[in-house]
């Protein structure tokens, strides 16, 4: 289940269907991935074949991510039961 967001625009898309302010056509893919994250009971539940899933650590914390396109990544942490700190990041 989704517990929290880092990205305000992503939260507004999820909670109210408000469009992303970015000039991108990935909103449908973002919502599909958020649905998967919300239904997950483990972070690896979103690591489907063909999805570019990764895990990394910094300062003792682990984050997970799914690359949507070559320029957009959704990342999140896992607190044991829920996804938290969900963010939409632009990759240059």
Chimera marker file (.cmm) of the C-alpha trace (Angstrom):
<marker_set name="trace">
<marker id="1" x="0.000" y="0.000" z="0.000" r="1" g="1" b="0" radius="0.5"/>
<marker id="2" x="1.161" y="3.544" z="-0.634" r="1" g="1" b="0" radius="0.5"/>
<marker id="3" x="1.903" y="5.365" z="2.619" r="1" g="1" b="0" radius="0.5"/>
<marker id="4" x="3.523" y="8.607" z="1.438" r="1" g="1" b="0" radius="0.5"/>
<marker id="5" x="4.924" y="10.603" z="-1.450" r="1" g="1" b="0" radius="0.5"/>
<marker id="6" x="8.012" y="12.774" z="-1.846" r="1" g="1" b="0" radius="0.5"/>
<marker id="7" x="6.721" y="14.367" z="-5.040" r="1" g="1" b="0" radius="0.5"/>
<marker id="8" x="3.718" y="16.660" z="-4.540" r="1" g="1" b="0" radius="0.5"/>
<marker id="9" x="2.639" y="16.457" z="-8.193" r="1" g="1" b="0" radius="0.5"/>
<marker id="10" x="2.742" y="12.674" z="-8.124" r="1" g="1" b="0" radius="0.5"/>
<marker id="11" x="0.599" y="12.665" z="-4.987" r="1" g="1" b="0" radius="0.5"/>
<marker id="12" x="-1.947" y="14.984" z="-6.610" r="1" g="1" b="0" radius="0.5"/>
<marker id="13" x="-2.100" y="12.738" z="-9.688" r="1" g="1" b="0" radius="0.5"/>
<marker id="14" x="-2.687" y="9.675" z="-7.484" r="1" g="1" b="0" radius="0.5"/>
<marker id="15" x="-5.197" y="11.228" z="-5.084" r="1" g="1" b="0" radius="0.5"/>
<marker id="16" x="-7.125" y="13.642" z="-7.306" r="1" g="1" b="0" radius="0.5"/>
<marker id="17" x="-6.260" y="12.765" z="-10.896" r="1" g="1" b="0" radius="0.5"/>
<marker id="18" x="-4.614" y="16.154" z="-11.357" r="1" g="1" b="0" radius="0.5"/>
<marker id="19" x="-2.400" y="16.128" z="-14.475" r="1" g="1" b="0" radius="0.5"/>
<marker id="20" x="1.358" y="16.206" z="-14.093" r="1" g="1" b="0" radius="0.5"/>
<marker id="21" x="2.810" y="19.653" z="-14.854" r="1" g="1" b="0" radius="0.5"/>
<marker id="22" x="5.639" y="18.126" z="-16.852" r="1" g="1" b="0" radius="0.5"/>
<marker id="23" x="5.547" y="17.971" z="-20.626" r="1" g="1" b="0" radius="0.5"/>
<marker id="24" x="5.410" y="14.214" z="-20.782" r="1" g="1" b="0" radius="0.5"/>
<marker id="25" x="3.036" y="11.541" z="-21.987" r="1" g="1" b="0" radius="0.5"/>
<marker id="26" x="3.801" y="9.090" z="-19.183" r="1" g="1" b="0" radius="0.5"/>
<marker id="27" x="0.830" y="9.807" z="-16.875" r="1" g="1" b="0" radius="0.5"/>
<marker id="28" x="-0.905" y="6.554" z="-17.856" r="1" g="1" b="0" radius="0.5"/>
<marker id="29" x="2.266" y="4.558" z="-17.189" r="1" g="1" b="0" radius="0.5"/>
<marker id="30" x="2.766" y="6.369" z="-13.880" r="1" g="1" b="0" radius="0.5"/>
<marker id="31" x="-0.764" y="5.539" z="-12.726" r="1" g="1" b="0" radius="0.5"/>
<marker id="32" x="-0.359" y="1.911" z="-13.796" r="1" g="1" b="0" radius="0.5"/>
<marker id="33" x="2.857" y="1.627" z="-11.793" r="1" g="1" b="0" radius="0.5"/>
<marker id="34" x="1.321" y="3.364" z="-8.766" r="1" g="1" b="0" radius="0.5"/>
<marker id="35" x="-1.510" y="0.802" z="-8.882" r="1" g="1" b="0" radius="0.5"/>
<marker id="36" x="1.096" y="-1.997" z="-8.825" r="1" g="1" b="0" radius="0.5"/>
<marker id="37" x="2.957" y="-0.384" z="-5.925" r="1" g="1" b="0" radius="0.5"/>
<marker id="38" x="-0.294" y="0.145" z="-4.014" r="1" g="1" b="0" radius="0.5"/>
<marker id="39" x="-1.216" y="-3.542" z="-4.391" r="1" g="1" b="0" radius="0.5"/>
<marker id="40" x="2.271" y="-4.819" z="-3.518" r="1" g="1" b="0" radius="0.5"/>
<marker id="41" x="3.007" y="-6.589" z="-0.248" r="1" g="1" b="0" radius="0.5"/>
<marker id="42" x="6.740" y="-6.596" z="-0.985" r="1" g="1" b="0" radius="0.5"/>
<marker id="43" x="8.848" y="-4.178" z="-3.062" r="1" g="1" b="0" radius="0.5"/>
<marker id="44" x="9.792" y="-7.007" z="-5.422" r="1" g="1" b="0" radius="0.5"/>
<marker id="45" x="6.119" y="-7.422" z="-6.379" r="1" g="1" b="0" radius="0.5"/>
<marker id="46" x="6.659" y="-4.641" z="-8.931" r="1" g="1" b="0" radius="0.5"/>
<marker id="47" x="9.727" y="-6.322" z="-10.455" r="1" g="1" b="0" radius="0.5"/>
<marker id="48" x="7.896" y="-7.909" z="-13.371" r="1" g="1" b="0" radius="0.5"/>
<marker id="49" x="9.791" y="-9.354" z="-16.309" r="1" g="1" b="0" radius="0.5"/>
<marker id="50" x="10.465" y="-6.590" z="-18.799" r="1" g="1" b="0" radius="0.5"/>
<marker id="51" x="10.235" y="-3.796" z="-16.226" r="1" g="1" b="0" radius="0.5"/>
<marker id="52" x="13.521" y="-2.105" z="-15.426" r="1" g="1" b="0" radius="0.5"/>
<marker id="53" x="13.497" y="-2.571" z="-11.646" r="1" g="1" b="0" radius="0.5"/>
<marker id="54" x="16.499" y="-1.709" z="-9.491" r="1" g="1" b="0" radius="0.5"/>
<marker id="55" x="17.486" y="-1.402" z="-5.849" r="1" g="1" b="0" radius="0.5"/>
<marker id="56" x="20.146" y="0.810" z="-4.307" r="1" g="1" b="0" radius="0.5"/>
<marker id="57" x="21.203" y="1.972" z="-0.879" r="1" g="1" b="0" radius="0.5"/>
<marker id="58" x="22.429" y="5.233" z="0.540" r="1" g="1" b="0" radius="0.5"/>
<marker id="59" x="23.206" y="6.096" z="4.175" r="1" g="1" b="0" radius="0.5"/>
<marker id="60" x="21.839" y="2.777" z="5.387" r="1" g="1" b="0" radius="0.5"/>
<marker id="61" x="18.479" y="3.103" z="3.653" r="1" g="1" b="0" radius="0.5"/>
<marker id="62" x="17.308" y="1.177" z="0.625" r="1" g="1" b="0" radius="0.5"/>
<marker id="63" x="15.319" y="2.602" z="-2.276" r="1" g="1" b="0" radius="0.5"/>
<marker id="64" x="13.754" y="0.801" z="-5.180" r="1" g="1" b="0" radius="0.5"/>
<marker id="65" x="12.998" y="2.124" z="-8.615" r="1" g="1" b="0" radius="0.5"/>
<marker id="66" x="11.324" y="1.362" z="-11.894" r="1" g="1" b="0" radius="0.5"/>
<marker id="67" x="12.501" y="3.099" z="-15.033" r="1" g="1" b="0" radius="0.5"/>
<marker id="68" x="9.445" y="4.202" z="-17.017" r="1" g="1" b="0" radius="0.5"/>
<marker id="69" x="11.348" y="5.636" z="-19.965" r="1" g="1" b="0" radius="0.5"/>
<marker id="70" x="14.965" y="6.530" z="-20.561" r="1" g="1" b="0" radius="0.5"/>
<marker id="71" x="14.275" y="9.860" z="-18.807" r="1" g="1" b="0" radius="0.5"/>
<marker id="72" x="11.734" y="9.071" z="-16.049" r="1" g="1" b="0" radius="0.5"/>
<marker id="73" x="12.050" y="6.886" z="-12.948" r="1" g="1" b="0" radius="0.5"/>
<marker id="74" x="9.652" y="6.182" z="-10.103" r="1" g="1" b="0" radius="0.5"/>
<marker id="75" x="11.523" y="5.486" z="-6.881" r="1" g="1" b="0" radius="0.5"/>
<marker id="76" x="10.287" y="4.487" z="-3.435" r="1" g="1" b="0" radius="0.5"/>
<marker id="77" x="11.339" y="3.150" z="-0.063" r="1" g="1" b="0" radius="0.5"/>
<marker id="78" x="9.688" y="0.288" z="1.804" r="1" g="1" b="0" radius="0.5"/>
<marker id="79" x="8.848" y="0.470" z="5.504" r="1" g="1" b="0" radius="0.5"/>
<marker id="80" x="8.038" y="-3.209" z="6.023" r="1" g="1" b="0" radius="0.5"/>
<marker id="81" x="4.417" y="-3.126" z="4.884" r="1" g="1" b="0" radius="0.5"/>
<marker id="82" x="4.003" y="-0.030" z="2.730" r="1" g="1" b="0" radius="0.5"/>
<marker id="83" x="5.720" y="1.954" z="0.013" r="1" g="1" b="0" radius="0.5"/>
<marker id="84" x="6.793" y="5.371" z="1.228" r="1" g="1" b="0" radius="0.5"/>
<marker id="85" x="8.577" y="8.385" z="-0.137" r="1" g="1" b="0" radius="0.5"/>
<marker id="86" x="7.403" y="7.713" z="-3.692" r="1" g="1" b="0" radius="0.5"/>
<marker id="87" x="9.083" y="10.067" z="-6.126" r="1" g="1" b="0" radius="0.5"/>
<marker id="88" x="9.066" y="10.777" z="-9.853" r="1" g="1" b="0" radius="0.5"/>
<marker id="89" x="12.551" y="11.619" z="-10.994" r="1" g="1" b="0" radius="0.5"/>
<marker id="90" x="13.824" y="12.997" z="-14.282" r="1" g="1" b="0" radius="0.5"/>
<marker id="91" x="17.048" y="11.353" z="-15.407" r="1" g="1" b="0" radius="0.5"/>
<marker id="92" x="19.346" y="13.399" z="-17.586" r="1" g="1" b="0" radius="0.5"/>
<link id1="1" id2="2" r="1" g="1" b="0" radius="0.2"/>
<link id1="2" id2="3" r="1" g="1" b="0" radius="0.2"/>
<link id1="3" id2="4" r="1" g="1" b="0" radius="0.2"/>
<link id1="4" id2="5" r="1" g="1" b="0" radius="0.2"/>
<link id1="5" id2="6" r="1" g="1" b="0" radius="0.2"/>
<link id1="6" id2="7" r="1" g="1" b="0" radius="0.2"/>
<link id1="7" id2="8" r="1" g="1" b="0" radius="0.2"/>
<link id1="8" id2="9" r="1" g="1" b="0" radius="0.2"/>
<link id1="9" id2="10" r="1" g="1" b="0" radius="0.2"/>
<link id1="10" id2="11" r="1" g="1" b="0" radius="0.2"/>
<link id1="11" id2="12" r="1" g="1" b="0" radius="0.2"/>
<link id1="12" id2="13" r="1" g="1" b="0" radius="0.2"/>
<link id1="13" id2="14" r="1" g="1" b="0" radius="0.2"/>
<link id1="14" id2="15" r="1" g="1" b="0" radius="0.2"/>
<link id1="15" id2="16" r="1" g="1" b="0" radius="0.2"/>
<link id1="16" id2="17" r="1" g="1" b="0" radius="0.2"/>
<link id1="17" id2="18" r="1" g="1" b="0" radius="0.2"/>
<link id1="18" id2="19" r="1" g="1" b="0" radius="0.2"/>
<link id1="19" id2="20" r="1" g="1" b="0" radius="0.2"/>
<link id1="20" id2="21" r="1" g="1" b="0" radius="0.2"/>
<link id1="21" id2="22" r="1" g="1" b="0" radius="0.2"/>
<link id1="22" id2="23" r="1" g="1" b="0" radius="0.2"/>
<link id1="23" id2="24" r="1" g="1" b="0" radius="0.2"/>
<link id1="24" id2="25" r="1" g="1" b="0" radius="0.2"/>
<link id1="25" id2="26" r="1" g="1" b="0" radius="0.2"/>
<link id1="26" id2="27" r="1" g="1" b="0" radius="0.2"/>
<link id1="27" id2="28" r="1" g="1" b="0" radius="0.2"/>
<link id1="28" id2="29" r="1" g="1" b="0" radius="0.2"/>
<link id1="29" id2="30" r="1" g="1" b="0" radius="0.2"/>
<link id1="30" id2="31" r="1" g="1" b="0" radius="0.2"/>
<link id1="31" id2="32" r="1" g="1" b="0" radius="0.2"/>
<link id1="32" id2="33" r="1" g="1" b="0" radius="0.2"/>
<link id1="33" id2="34" r="1" g="1" b="0" radius="0.2"/>
<link id1="34" id2="35" r="1" g="1" b="0" radius="0.2"/>
<link id1="35" id2="36" r="1" g="1" b="0" radius="0.2"/>
<link id1="36" id2="37" r="1" g="1" b="0" radius="0.2"/>
<link id1="37" id2="38" r="1" g="1" b="0" radius="0.2"/>
<link id1="38" id2="39" r="1" g="1" b="0" radius="0.2"/>
<link id1="39" id2="40" r="1" g="1" b="0" radius="0.2"/>
<link id1="40" id2="41" r="1" g="1" b="0" radius="0.2"/>
<link id1="41" id2="42" r="1" g="1" b="0" radius="0.2"/>
<link id1="42" id2="43" r="1" g="1" b="0" radius="0.2"/>
<link id1="43" id2="44" r="1" g="1" b="0" radius="0.2"/>
<link id1="44" id2="45" r="1" g="1" b="0" radius="0.2"/>
<link id1="45" id2="46" r="1" g="1" b="0" radius="0.2"/>
<link id1="46" id2="47" r="1" g="1" b="0" radius="0.2"/>
<link id1="47" id2="48" r="1" g="1" b="0" radius="0.2"/>
<link id1="48" id2="49" r="1" g="1" b="0" radius="0.2"/>
<link id1="49" id2="50" r="1" g="1" b="0" radius="0.2"/>
<link id1="50" id2="51" r="1" g="1" b="0" radius="0.2"/>
<link id1="51" id2="52" r="1" g="1" b="0" radius="0.2"/>
<link id1="52" id2="53" r="1" g="1" b="0" radius="0.2"/>
<link id1="53" id2="54" r="1" g="1" b="0" radius="0.2"/>
<link id1="54" id2="55" r="1" g="1" b="0" radius="0.2"/>
<link id1="55" id2="56" r="1" g="1" b="0" radius="0.2"/>
<link id1="56" id2="57" r="1" g="1" b="0" radius="0.2"/>
<link id1="57" id2="58" r="1" g="1" b="0" radius="0.2"/>
<link id1="58" id2="59" r="1" g="1" b="0" radius="0.2"/>
<link id1="59" id2="60" r="1" g="1" b="0" radius="0.2"/>
<link id1="60" id2="61" r="1" g="1" b="0" radius="0.2"/>
<link id1="61" id2="62" r="1" g="1" b="0" radius="0.2"/>
<link id1="62" id2="63" r="1" g="1" b="0" radius="0.2"/>
<link id1="63" id2="64" r="1" g="1" b="0" radius="0.2"/>
<link id1="64" id2="65" r="1" g="1" b="0" radius="0.2"/>
<link id1="65" id2="66" r="1" g="1" b="0" radius="0.2"/>
<link id1="66" id2="67" r="1" g="1" b="0" radius="0.2"/>
<link id1="67" id2="68" r="1" g="1" b="0" radius="0.2"/>
<link id1="68" id2="69" r="1" g="1" b="0" radius="0.2"/>
<link id1="69" id2="70" r="1" g="1" b="0" radius="0.2"/>
<link id1="70" id2="71" r="1" g="1" b="0" radius="0.2"/>
<link id1="71" id2="72" r="1" g="1" b="0" radius="0.2"/>
<link id1="72" id2="73" r="1" g="1" b="0" radius="0.2"/>
<link id1="73" id2="74" r="1" g="1" b="0" radius="0.2"/>
<link id1="74" id2="75" r="1" g="1" b="0" radius="0.2"/>
<link id1="75" id2="76" r="1" g="1" b="0" radius="0.2"/>
<link id1="76" id2="77" r="1" g="1" b="0" radius="0.2"/>
<link id1="77" id2="78" r="1" g="1" b="0" radius="0.2"/>
<link id1="78" id2="79" r="1" g="1" b="0" radius="0.2"/>
<link id1="79" id2="80" r="1" g="1" b="0" radius="0.2"/>
<link id1="80" id2="81" r="1" g="1" b="0" radius="0.2"/>
<link id1="81" id2="82" r="1" g="1" b="0" radius="0.2"/>
<link id1="82" id2="83" r="1" g="1" b="0" radius="0.2"/>
<link id1="83" id2="84" r="1" g="1" b="0" radius="0.2"/>
<link id1="84" id2="85" r="1" g="1" b="0" radius="0.2"/>
<link id1="85" id2="86" r="1" g="1" b="0" radius="0.2"/>
<link id1="86" id2="87" r="1" g="1" b="0" radius="0.2"/>
<link id1="87" id2="88" r="1" g="1" b="0" radius="0.2"/>
<link id1="88" id2="89" r="1" g="1" b="0" radius="0.2"/>
<link id1="89" id2="90" r="1" g="1" b="0" radius="0.2"/>
<link id1="90" id2="91" r="1" g="1" b="0" radius="0.2"/>
<link id1="91" id2="92" r="1" g="1" b="0" radius="0.2"/>
</marker_set>
